[in-house]
């Protein structure tokens, strides 16, 4: 295994641990649900990370995801 594969595997494991901890702790206190726009933004950010090898596509997905997240934050504030 190359070093980048090991780092990718470690980051996936850490992400899964964070999701499990958030799921367990999330049952105790009511939180705001994820809006459809927020979910779409999250999907674009994940796609940007996955397609990071092609910089134009990866950064485009990341940019769209961040833009949608900012729009969602502004809409939820009002």
Secondary structure, DSSP 8 states (H G I E B T S, - for coil): --HHHHHHHHHHHHHHHHHHHHHHHHTTS------HHHHHHHHHHHHHHHTTTSHHHHHHHHHHHHHHHHHHHHHHH-
